[in-house]
Structures are given as structure tokens and as C-alpha cells.
Amino acid sequence: MSTTTGPGTEDTRPSGRHPVSIGHLVVGIALLGIVGVWALIQTDTVAGHEVRWLMPIPWVVAGAVGLAATAFTGSRRYAVRHTGWVGSAPEEPADDAGADDRSETV
């Protein structure tokens, strides 16, 4: 497979940030939170009745991050982007010279 480079073949993709799947972001943060809770339990930092309030925290944080990400990128993520050729308005058909001056009477 060969690629050619030269004038007119430059990459026209926008540079900078790439799109992030919000679902992947939420699941990743939830997984990291659950691993963190597991580590706290295994090291006996948290024990007994304290685990009850600690287990939902990763889910709540991941959901909040997901909502924030949706709110932040929601208007741009699914915006309609018009691309391609846009032509000019069609020309009016040629009429008689006096056709515009006539007025209809009822």
C-alpha cells in the first residue's frame, strides 16, 4: 500500500482533542472507584459498617462525571454539520418585458 504526499493531499482533519465515548469514560471511572474501594477494604483501612456507605460512591461519582461530560459536549457532539457544495439560488426564468408591469384586476 502506498501513500502519496504532496500539495493538495494534506490531512484536513482537525487537530487537538479526539472524541471520547462518554459510556467508556463512565465505566472506566466506576471500575477505578470499585478497585479503590476494594483496596481500602483489603488493607483494613475501612471495615465493617463503613463499607455500606463506601460502595455506592464510585457509581455516584461516575454518574456525575457522565452527566457533566454530556452537558459539556452535548450541543457539539450531535450537531448537524453541513459539508459539501452549496449552489446559488436558481435564476428566474426570462419573462416578457412588460409582464412585470401588468397588474391583475379582479
N, C-alpha and C positions, 0 to 999 in steps of 0.2 A: 504494500500500500504506500503510495507516495503522496506527499502533500506539497503543494506549491505555495510559496510566499512571494509576495511582490506587491506592487501598487494595486490597490483595489481589493486585496484579499485579506486585509487586516480584520481581526476579530472585532465584531461590533457589539459584543455582549457588555453590559455594564459591569464595571469592576467594583470591588468592595465587598459588601456583605452578600452571603448566599442565603436563599430561603431556608428557614428552619421549620421542620414539621413540629407543630405545637403538641401533637399527640406523643411524639418521641421525646420531646422536652419534658412533658408531664410525667411520663412513665420513668424516664431516667432520674428525675428528681425524687420521685416516690421510691424507686429502688435504692438510691443512695441514702435516703432517710431511713428506710427499713434496715439497711445494713448498719447504719449508725446506731439505731435502737438496739439491734442485735449485739453490736459491740459493747454498748453500755451495759446490757444485761450480762454478757459473758464475763466482763471484767468486774462484776459485782458493784458497779457504780450506782446502779439502780436495781432495786429488788422489791419483791412483794407487791404491795398495793400501789406503788408508784408507777408500775408498768401500765396500769389501766389508763392513765391519762397520757402516757407517753406514746402508746401505739397509734392513736389517730393523728398525731402531729405530722408525720410525713405525708399523709393523704391530704390534710388540710393545706399544708404549705404547697404541695404540688398543684392542687386545685387552684389556689390563689395565683400561683405563677402562670398557670394556664389561662386563667381569666384575664390577667394583666397582659399576657402576650397576645391574646385575642383582641383585647381592646386597643392595644398599641398598634397592631398590624392589620386590624380588621378592615379598615377603609382602603388600604392599599393592596391587600392580598388578593381580593377578588374584584378589583376594579376593572372596568371594561377598557381595554386598550385598543384604540383604533390604529391599525397599521395598514400600509399599502397605499395604493394610488387613489387619490381623491380627485375626481374630474371637476371641471367647471360646470356651471348650470347650462342646460341645453339652450341653444339660440332660439329665439322666437321665429316662427315661420313668417316669411315675407308676405305682407298683405298689399292690397291696392293702396295707392297714395291717399285717397280720400276716405278709406274705410274707417280710420280712427276718428275722423271729424263727424261722422254721421251719428245722430242720436235717435234712438227709437222713441216713438210716441205711442202711447197706449190709449 
